């Protein structure tokens, strides 16, 4: 992993400790795919009644037997998130210079763009597996918001610059197509993650520009506009600003187990 991706991964692990979310699950491939019969033992995976120890169960939305996501599985998932997030930030920052993609207009560095996006993901989703893939009952927001940065359905078409302008306008005017676009931002593929983060980064850049003269710290204004959609002084702006500033100053220390898993992947 490159240094930026490594930093994003280390900070993600420190701020949203992997393997602790009761809403995140990992597929137990050894259990098979038959909901009425399993080829693994349906026994607790450790000697405790905590959610992490409970026996595998069938998940109809995942079409598999699952258990609560373990720390190693979560770290591997985080590693892909970090790699794609960092790569998307690096790619979009080149748009203003190369002219081969829609300009981003971020008045900062790749690092601040990546960490601002990580801040949003931490607050909006906690990097949960069910939110990443949109799995019910809690994987989508109350208005259908999708993916790790919880993109609104009416906002997503406006910032999906991989689509032609006429297609974006058509999608914006069609509830069915807006939902189809939202679903394309879900899952663990590089493409889905990259599109999710691109929309989020473009929304952050627009929010930063919109609040540039609001008389508040730029990061508070940006996170306020992103979270509220209408003001540079929303309450969410202060808490997210605090997280962002913490990420900027925190030491980048990848835990030994994470370093081993990343090196072996």
C-alpha positions, 0 to 999 in steps of 0.5 A: 500500500502507498503511504496515503492508503496506509495512513487512511487504514491506520487511522480507520482502525484507530477510530473505528476499531475493526471487529466490534460492530454487531451490524457487520458480518463476514461470510462463512464460505465453509458453511455452504450456500444452502439455507436449510443445511450447513456443512459447518458446525452451528456452534459458538465460535468462542466461549462467550455469549457476546455477539462475536462468539455466536454461532453462524446464522443464515443471512438471506440478503447475503445469500450465505451463512454468516457470523459477526465480522472478526477483526481480521476480516474487518481489517482486510475490508478496511484495507480495500476501503483505504486503498480505494479511498486514497486512490480516488483522492489522488486521481481526482486531484489530478483532474484539475491539472490533467484536464482528462476528467471533470475538475474537482476544485479542492483547495487543499492536498490529497491528504486533506481530501482523503482525511476529510472523506474518511471523517465523513465515512466515520460519522455517517457509517462507522465503516460498517459492512452492512452500510457499505453494501446497503444490507437491511435493516439498517444499511441504508439511510432513512431517505435511502442514502447509500454507501459509506459516505451516505450519499443522498439519492437526489445528490448522487446524479449531480456528482456522478461525473463518469456519466454523460451530462444528459444521462445524469439529468435523466437519472436526476428526474427518475426515482427508479434510475436514482435508486439504480445509481445508488445501488451502483455505489454499494458493495466491496468492489473497487468500482463501487467504492471508487464511485461512492468516494468520488461522489462524496469528495465532489460533494465535499469540495463543493461544500468547501467552496460554498462555505468559503466566505461564511465566517466559520472555520473552513472545515466546520463550514464544509462538514456542516454543508455536507451534513445539512445540505443548506447551512455552513453552521450546522451542529454536525460541523463542529463534531466532524471538524474535531474528528478531522483535526484529530486525524490530521494530528494523530500518529500513523501507526499500523497495528502489527496484525494489520501490517501482517494481513496487508502484507500477506494480501 
